[in-house]
Amino acid sequence: MDNHFALFQMPVGFDIDIEQLDAAFRELQGRVHPDRFVSASDAEKRVAMQWATRANEAYQTLKNPLKRAAYLCELNGVDLGVESNTAMPPAFLMQQMEWREALDEARDARDVGALETLERELAGVRRERLTQISDLFGSGHYEAAGAQVRQLMFLEKFGEDVGRVFESIEA
């Protein structure tokens, strides 16, 4: 199989039918699950395990919008350069700084309401970013999509940080 989409017999693209992906994954897992190869040779068991592992990895990649977007960038020759390319638009960086300050203040004050507000705002920006990414992939603007994917990575990380602060307050 050339790529994860082909593995599940789905068209390559950002917008996918999750129910179709789930069904294709279940069908493939049914064919390659190691339990079906209990009485097979060691070589057949090894191959089944490799296919099951590949199917799981592909499924996890395609099911998650961020991972799917990063994978599409890779398929289209866009290096996200996540370790080396940290350049972001100034407005995005300012927003990040404001959110970080608000998160610190909410954590220090143990202000659940402020955290919920941050979480709602973040969810809205994340939805906007996903829409932009979808539009850019759909129109073949892969480099521009890659820039949006890098921003989405920051948003996801910040969302995890907000979640950790919620947990620390509720503990």
N, C-alpha and C positions, 0 to 999 in steps of 0.2 A: 504494500500500500504506500502510495506516495505521501499522503498526509492524513491528518486526523479526520478531516472531512470525508475523504475517500473511504477511510476505514468504516465509517458509519453510513456511507452512501448518501451523503448530504452535499448540497452545493456549497462551494467555498464562499463565505461571506460573514460579515459581522452579525447581521440579523438572521437568527436561526430559530427554528421551531423547537423549543425545549422539549415538548412532548414527543416529537419525532426523534429527537436525540435520545431521550430516555428509553423509548421503545427499541431503537436500534441498539443501544447499549445492552439492554436486557436480552435481546435476541442473540447478540454476539457473545455475551457472557454465558448464555445457555449452551452455546456450541463449544466454547473453549475453557469452561470452568474446570479446574483441576479435578474436581470430584467425579467428572465424567471419565477420567482417565486412570482410575484407581488400579485397574487390572492391565493397563498398558505398559509398554516397555519404558525403561528409564528415559530413553531419548524422547519418546512421545510425551511423557510427563513433563519433561523439560520444555519442549516446544509449546505445550499447552500452557504452562506457567508463564512463558515469555509472552504468548498472545494475550493471556488474561491480564498480565501486568501492563502491556501496551494499551489494551482496551481501557483499563482503569485510568492510566495517565492521560490518554486522549480524551476520555469522558470528562475528567476533572478540568482539563484545559478548556474544552469547548463549553462546558456548563457555566464557567465563571466569566463574566463579561470582560474583566481586566485581563485575565489570562488569555482569553480568546482574542482580544485586541492585540496583545503583545505577540501572540502566535501569528496572527495575520500580518503584522509588521514584518516578522521574521520571514514568512512565506513570500513577502513582496520585496525583500531585500532592504528593509529599513532597520538599521541598527539603532536600537533605542539608547544605547550607550549609558545605561542607568548608573554605572559607576563613575563615568567620566563626564557625561553631559548633564550638568546641573543647571544650565542656563534656562531661565524662565522669564516670562514677561514681567516687568516691574509691578503691574497691577496685581498679578497672581501672587507674587512674593509679598506684597503689602497685605493682601488678604490673609495669607498664611501667618504673617506676623501678628495681625490683629486677632486671628483665631487662637494662636498660641497664648497670647496675653489673656484673652478671655478664658481660655481653658485653665491657665494658672490661677486666675482670680476665682473661678468657680471651684477649683479643687481646694484652694486655701480657705474659701468661705463655706465649703461643703454645700454648695448651692445647686441642688438637683434641677431646679427650674432653669437656671442659666445653662446647665449642661444639655437639657432637653432642647432649649432654643438653639444652641450650637449644633446639636445633632440634626434638627429640622433644616437649618440653613445648609449644613453640609450635604444633606440628602438632596436638597433642591439643586445645588451646584453639581453634585454627582450626576443627577438625572440630565441636566443640561449638557454636561461633558459627554455622557454616553450618547446623547442625541447627535451632538457634533461629530463624534467619532463615527457613528453609523453613517451620517451624511457624507463624511469625507471618504470613508471606505467605499461607499456606494458610488461616488463620483470618481474614484480612482486616484484620489489625492493622498497617497500613502505616507509621504513625508509629513504632511500637515497632520494626518491622523496620528502619526508617531509622536508629534509634539503634544497633542492632546492626551495621548496615552501616558506620556511621562507625567503630565499634570494629574491625571487620574491616579497614578501611583502615589503621588503625594497626598491626594485626597483620601485614598484608602488607608494610608499609614496614619493620617490624622484621625480618621474614624476609629481606628484601632486604639489610638491614644485616648480618645474620648471614652471609649468602652472601658479601658483600664481605670480611668478616673471614676467612672460610674461604679465599677466593682469595688474600688477602694473606699468610696463613700458609703456604699451599701453594706460593706463588710463589718 
